[in-house]
Amino acid sequence: MKIRILNVAIVLLGFVGLTACTSQPQQNSSSEPQQVKLVYTDWSEAVALSQLSKLMLEEEMGFEVQLKLVGVDSAYAELARGDADVFADAWLPETQSQYWVKYADSLEKLSILYPHARTGLVVPEYSRFHSIEDLKASETAIVGIEADAGIMFQTRRAIMDYQLSTVSLKNLSEKEMTTQFAEAYKRMEELVITGWEPHWLFDRFKVRFLDDPKLVFGEQENIYAIATKGLEGRFPQVVRLFERMQLSEKQMNSLIYLMSSEADPEDGVREWMQKNEYLVNQWVRNLRPERKKIM
């Protein structure tokens, strides 16, 4: 009888040991942070929104985030292939429409992050130009950004639609464009740039959009967070976060300003989060990971 009891005990101990060994890897894998892949472009509001999303997901929700800097066409293409999860700077329905139409079957809109966006041609307040039509017969160059940006497609169309045969278009980076603008502004020289709002330029200088009677640039844009199709099934909490995120004009402008005023953009965004703690808490309500109980 004692021998039988001893044998049963040995079997039970072996079973418990085997269960512990086989279940341990599952516990480790479940405790590891899940990785969310964000793509972004090198434009002020894109960097600000992407850094904000990264810090929210990592510091408030416990995800691991991979940020990847790409061109706008690549941002849409990587989402469509499933190589990335979210792009938080989709300007629709006009500015990036060619990319949305191309990849729409593999993408989905999560939310409108900013509903007051606008694109167009921008001049200093002192400029003699008031409408795009005023650029006819002018040899003033339009200083733009990367050739594949949506606003550059619109600008090339504006040059055709308004018959601006004497106007040239320069392709620069956003930093080079704003540097040229700042230098021209100091000397009160004429300069036309491809502009968009929100942008820190509108806070730092007295500028305005040129009238666009043909509505080449559209009337108003929305900045969307878009995702690879099926993200809800893998990361429902990530989808909930972006569904809740929406910034007012004041909140967006202050986010971009704080980000651009710091050597490390992440420092400026973290300062913004501290100043807007109530808003952040509303966005991540019930989305934070549960704390492990200490027995």
N, C-alpha and C positions, 0 to 999 in steps of 0.2 A: 504493500500500500504506500509506504514511504517512498519507494523507488518510483511508483507511478506518479505521485505528486511532484517529485523532483523532476521527472521527465517533462511534465506539463509546464512546470515553472521555467525550465530551460527553453522549451518551445516558445512560450510567451515572451521571454526576454529576447529571444532571437527575432521574433516578429516585431517587437517594439523597436529593436535596434535597426532592423531592415527598413521599417517605416520611417524612422528618423533620417536614415541615410538617403532614402529615395525622395523624401519630401523637402529636404534642405535646399536643393537647387531651386525648386519652385519658389520658396520663400525669398531667396536672394534675388531671383529675377523679378518678382513682383515688387520688391522694395527699391529696385533701381529706377531712377527718374526716366520717364518716357521722353523721347526727343521730338521736338517740333521744329520743322525747317521753314524759316522765313526767308524770302527773297526780297531785295529792295534795290532801288536805284539811287544814284548819287545826287539827289535833289533835296533841298532843305527839308521840306515837309515829309518826304519819304524817309529820310534818316530819322527825323523826330518821331514819326509814328511807329517806325520799326523798332527803334530803341525803347520806346514806351511799351510796345507790345512784348518785347523781350524781357524787360524788367518785371512786368506784370506776371508773365508766365513763369519766370524763374523764381523771383523773390516772394511772390504772393501765392503761387499755385503749385510750386514744386516741380515744374517741368524743366528739362534741359533744352536749350534753344540753340539752334545753329543758324547764324545770320550769314547770308551770302549776297555780296554785291554783284549785280548783273545789269545788263542793258534792259530796256523796257520790253523788247521783243522776247528776250531770253526769260524774263520774269513770267510772261504768259506761257511760253513754251514749256518751261520746267514744271509749272503747275499742271499743264495739260498732260504731260508725260507721267505725272505722279512723283517727280523727282523733288518737288517742294510742296509745302502744305498751304501756305498763306502768302499773299501779296497785299500789303496794307496801304497801297497808294494807286488804286485804279481810278483814273479820271474818266468818268462816263456821264452821259451817253455820247459825247462828241470827241473829246481829245484823243482817247485811246480806242476809238470805235473799231479801227481796222484790226487791232489785235483781238478785241473781244469777238468780233465776227469770225475771225480765223479759227479761234480756239473754243468758242462758246459751248460746244457739245461736251467738252471735258472739264468745264469750269462751273462754279456756282457763286453767286453773290451772297456774302454773309450779312453785310450791313452797310449802312452809310455812316462813315466815320465823321464826315464833315459835309454839310449840305449847302454851303455858301461859296463854293469855289468858282473861280472864273479865270479864263485865259484870254489873251489878246496881245496887241502891240501896246507897249508902255513908253511914255515919254516923261521928261521932267515937267513940272507944273508951268515953268516959264516957256515951254516950247511954243513955236508958232503953229505947229500942227495940232489940229483938233479932231480930224477924221482920217481914216485910212485913205480916203479919196484925196486928201491934201498932199499925199506923197507923190502924186502924179507929177512927172517932169522934174522931180527932185532927185538929186544924186546922193542923198543921205542913205547910208547903208543900214540895213537892219541887222543888229548883232544878236545872234541866236545861240542855242545850245547844241547838244549832240544831234546829228542829222536824223537819227531814227526816233527821236522824241515825238510824241503825238503833236505837240504844239508846232513843231517844225513842218509836219505834213500840212497843218492848217495854214501856216505862214506861206508856204510855197503855193498853196491854193489861193490865198489872198492876193499874192503877187500876180497870179494869172487872172483872177476874177475882177480885180480892180485895175488891171492893165498897167502895172507898175514896171514898165519895161526898162526904166533907167535905175531902178533900185536893185542893189545886190544884197545877198543874204550870207552872213558869215556863220560858220559852225565853230563854236567854242565850247568849253565846259561852262557850267553855271558859275563857278568861281571866277573864271576869266571874264565872263560877260558882266558880272556885277562889279568887278574891279574896273573895267573900262567905263561902266556907267558912273561909278563914284568919281573917277578922274574927270570925266566930261562934266559932271554936275558941279565940281569945284570951280571949273573954268566957265560955267554957264554956256557950254557948247550944246549944239543939237545932237541928240542921239536917240535912236529908236531901238528898243530891245524887245525880245519875246518875253512877255511877263505873265505871271500867274499869281493869284491870291487864293490861299494865304501865302505870304512870303515876308521875310523880315525887311525887305526893301521898302515896303509900304509904311513901315513904322519909322524907318531911319531917314527917309527922304520925302519931299513933297512931289508925288508922282501921280499920274492918272493914265487910264486906258484911252486909246484913240477910239472914237466912235466907229462902229462897224455896221453900217446900214444894211449890208448884204448878209449879216449874221454868219459870216464864214466861221467865226469862233464859237458860235452858239450863244445863248443868252445866259445860261447858268449851268455849272457842272456840279456833280457830286463826287466826293472821294469815297470810294468803296473799299472794303476789305473783301477780297475774292479768294477762293480756295479751290484746290483740286477736288473734283467730284468725289463724294463719298466720305468726306472728312468727318461728318457727323457720326458715322459708324465707328470710327477709330478714336476720335477725340471730341466727344460731345461737350466736355467742359471748355475746350478751346473755342468751339463754336458759340457757346453761351457767352463767353467773355466778349467776343467781337460783336455779338448781337447787342450787348449792353453799351458798348463803347460809342459815344458820340460827343464831339467837342463843339462848344460854342465858338463864335469868332474870337472872343476875348481869351478863352482857354487855349485855342489853337495858336493864336499869335504869341501868347506868353510862353507856350511850350517851345515854339521855334526860336523865340528870342533867347530864352535861357539855354537852350541847346547850343545855339551858335555863339553864345558869349563865353563858353567854356572851351578850354583846349581839348578836353575829352568830352565829346557829346553826351556820353552816358552820365557824367557828373551833373550836367545841366538838366537832363531828363529826371534824374533822381531828385534833384532839388524841386522840380516842378511837382513830382509825386508827393513830396513832403508838404508842399504848400496847398495841394489839392487832396489831402488825405481823405476827406469825407467822400469825394467823388470816387477815388480809388476803391474805398471800402464798399461803395454801392456796386461798382463793377464786379468785384470778386466775391460778393455776398454768396455764401453757401458753395463756393467753388474752391476754397482753400482745402488742402489735404487734412484729413483728420489726424490729430495728434495721437501718437501711440501711448496707450495707458501703461504706466509703470506699476508693476505688481509688487 
